[in-house]
Amino acid sequence: MTHDAEVIVVGAGPAGSTVATYLARAGVDVLLLEKTAFPREKVCGDGLTPRGVKQLIDLGLDTSQEAGWVHSRGLRILTGELTLELDWPDLASYPAYGVSRTRHDFDDLLARTAMKAGARLHERTTVTGAITDERTGRVVGVQGKAGEDKRPVAYRAPLVLACDGVSARLALSVGIDKDEKRPMGVAVRRYYRSPRHDDPFIEGHLELWDRSDPARPRLLPGYGWAFPLGDGTVNVGLGILSTSKAFRNTDYRALLRSWLDSTPEEWGYREENAVGRIGGAGLPMGFNRTPHYRDGLLLLGDAGGMVSPFNGEGISAAMESAQLAAEHVVQALARPEGPSRERVLRRYPEALAEEMGGYYRLGNAFARAIGKPAVMRAATKYGLRVNPLIPLVYKGLSGCFDAKGGDLVDRLISAASRLTPAPR
């Protein structure tokens, strides 16, 4: 069989560009396929916690403010009655700052990093499904459409990495469906010109009320955010979990406008200050699509449901999965095709489970709990008033804790992650 590359990576978002960079640096011939062309927009909060910053540093990127990153010193949490300003924790595992940068710029930077490392990027190439071996069922390539004329194309390689986001076309084409019992989220965001564009804290607004029925306002399981971008604008949005009965019956764009109309006018979150349209996206959470490896196909990032059920962040997990996938692919390609190579590849989902599985199980339980309005109300009204609980809540929700060693709070989160039972 003639191969077009040693590895085909589908999707040049954070997962795809990161894994392509690591593989190319290791000398692997990588073909990176992207359905759009860079630079391009993506619906996201545009912010990274220190967990995500670590991934940028691991990749060798300059995360300084001089290099175009807006730094945050911590998180400001707001409820109807309470405001807390919490610096990012001082940890061995992660730096003590977060960063913000628009996905329009961020994804372009990552794709150029992959190309600089040696990956071959084909833009405007939409992959529609996998090519499988008729005899074994193994994934041996991809097919799709390319260019303005949407001409049919097909590429072959020993291994294919699905980094195609929430659509997960590749996984679906080989029958890897999502688990409907795992939480999903939906997020909407818009940019606003605001005097708060250089605020040193990112914000989480924990009380989102659906007041479409004035007689029966509903507290929703989710949060609003504001990520200052330092260029005169703020990325403002909200995310809601599927564990609420209101999930499929809410007009999220109307909810965003209603929430922002309730914020102080001097913040600037009003229609006349809006930049661009409201964008929306789905958030596949808590490993809602598995297995993460089967018959020559690896799932990374959103394609494998790796968005955190705690905070809706997906970029750090996407890049973490990319780092793990690259390690296993490089080791696998150093072995002959057959059982020895397969043993290495089957280790990838095990490594993912060790890295994120317990924390995501805990997150899935958390998502189910706050889907109940009474629990959400008690959490926002009383939980943040118990001072000894604040570090536990903060580190747990942000994912910024030392999984090995650390202080008592870190050890409690790690223990809770290990002991949380798998859902039945």
C-alpha positions, -999 to +999 in steps of 0.1 A: +000+000+000+012+035-009+012+059+020+009+097+018+024+101+053+033+082+084+005+099+103-026+118+092-039+144+117-074+156+110-081+191+124-056+218+131-070+232+163-051+230+196-051+192+197-042+187+160-015+214+157+001+204+190+003+166+182+016+175+147+043+196+162+055+169+186+054+142+159+072+164+133+099+173+159+104+135+164+110+130+127+076+116+118+061+125+084+029+142+094+000+154+071-022+179+089-056+184+073-078+215+082-112+222+068-108+260+070-080+284+062-059+303+088-064+327+104-100+318+113-124+324+142-135+298+167-162+301+194-143+299+227-137+319+259-102+327+246-087+321+280-064+295+295-059+286+332-023+279+344-030+242+334-032+253+298-002+277+301+019+247+311+011+231+278+022+262+259+055+262+277+059+224+271+054+232+234+082+257+236+061+288+230+069+322+245+041+330+268+053+364+278+032+396+275+057+409+250+048+379+228+012+390+226-003+371+256-026+389+281-018+376+316-043+370+343-033+369+380-064+349+390-101+345+390-128+368+403-159+349+413-192+368+414-226+357+427-256+379+434-243+387+469-206+379+469-174+388+451-142+369+456-108+376+441-085+346+441-049+345+428-039+314+408-024+289+433+014+286+436+020+250+424+049+228+414+029+215+383+017+248+368+028+284+366+010+310+387-006+329+358-032+324+331-033+338+296-058+351+271-055+354+233-082+352+206-086+319+189-083+338+156-046+344+166-040+315+189-049+287+164-029+304+136+001+305+159-002+268+168-006+258+131+025+278+121+044+261+149+035+227+135+045+238+100+078+252+113+085+218+129+079+201+096+043+191+094+026+195+060-006+215+064-034+212+038-060+238+044-096+238+030-097+201+032-128+187+047-125+151+059-158+133+056-149+098+069-123+071+074-110+047+048-109+012+063-093-020+052-120-043+037-105-074+053-095-062+088-117-031+093-086-011+103-085+026+096-059+031+068-067+067+057-093+094+052-114+107+024-130+141+019-132+171-003-106+198-010-104+233-023-130+257-036-143+232-061-147+205-033-128+179-054-128+144-039-095+135-022-082+105-003-050+101+018-035+070+034-013+064+064-006+037+090-022+059+117-049+085+117-055+110+146-090+125+149-087+161+161-119+172+143-137+186+173-172+182+185-185+170+151-163+139+155-169+129+119-141+104+118-152+086+150-188+085+138-177+071+104-163+040+121-192+036+146-177+053+177-207+071+191-210+094+221-223+083+255-256+102+260-253+097+298-222+119+299-228+157+303-227+181+273-225+218+274-233+247+252-215+280+251-222+313+235-199+343+234-195+378+220-168+405+221-175+439+236-155+471+237-150+477+274-129+497+299-124+464+317-102+451+288-070+452+309-084+439+342-059+415+358-086+390+367-107+368+345-143+365+358-167+337+366-203+348+372-220+319+390-256+330+390-273+327+356-310+332+358-334+323+330-362+350+335-380+342+302-410+333+325-410+362+351-433+341+373-408+312+375-372+324+372-348+294+369-312+293+382-292+274+355-262+251+360-234+270+344-216+303+346-209+335+327-174+346+320-154+377+311-119+373+297-101+406+292-081+407+259-060+438+265-069+453+231-099+473+242-122+443+241-135+416+265-147+381+255-180+377+274-200+346+273-218+318+292-219+281+293-247+258+304-247+221+313-270+194+298-279+181+332-306+208+336-341+202+324-338+237+308-309+227+286-329+221+254-355+247+260-334+278+265-326+305+239-290+310+248-284+341+227-314+357+244-301+345+278-267+361+271-283+395+262-306+393+292-276+386+316-254+413+301-283+439+303-282+432+341-245+441+345-234+476+353-237+499+323-202+513+329-188+478+321-198+484+285-215+451+278-243+467+257-254+463+221-238+495+209-204+483+221-207+448+206-180+437+181-192+410+157-220+385+162-229+361+190-213+327+184-223+294+198-207+259+202-212+225+218-189+213+245-184+175+246-175+167+282-162+140+305-149+114+280-183+112+263-169+094+233-148+063+237-128+042+230-100+067+224-081+042+203-094+016+180-079-001+149-055+026+138-076+056+149-068+078+179-093+104+193-079+136+208-094+167+224-130+175+218-133+145+194-129+123+225-151+144+247-123+159+267-138+192+278-138+196+316-172+191+332-161+214+360-153+246+340-159+240+303-122+244+294-111+222+265-079+236+252-056+224+280-071+188+278-068+189+240-031+197+243-025+172+271-041+145+250-019+156+221+012+152+241+002+118+253-008+107+218+025+119+203+045+099+229+026+067+221+026+072+183+063+078+182+069+046+202+045+026+181+060+037+148+094+025+161+080-010+162+069-033+133+033-034+123+015-060+143+009-070+179+039-051+193+028-018+178-008-024+189+003-029+225+017+006+225-013+021+208-037+005+232-018+020+261-028+055+249-064+054+263-050+039+295-026+068+299-055+093+292-076+076+319-047+078+344-042+115+336-078+127+334-102+099+340-107+101+377-110+139+377-135+137+349-156+111+367-157+135+396-166+163+372-194+142+357-208+136+392-205+174+399-224+182+367-252+159+376-255+174+411-257+210+401-282+201+374-307+201+403-317+238+410-318+233+448-282+221+448-270+249+425-288+275+447-272+261+479-238+260+462-239+296+451-255+309+483-236+291+509-206+272+495-184+302+489-190+316+524-172+287+541-136+300+540-119+266+545-138+252+515-127+280+491-093+265+482-109+231+477-136+245+454-112+268+436-085+243+429-111+216+421-131+236+396-101+251+379-082+218+377-051+236+390-037+213+417-007+192+422-018+156+414+013+142+431+024+156+464+011+191+470-007+204+500-037+189+519-062+204+494-043+189+464-043+155+481-080+157+489-088+164+452-066+136+440-081+112+465-116+122+455-107+117+419-094+082+425-123+071+447-152+084+425-169+053+411-175+050+374-211+057+363-233+027+357 
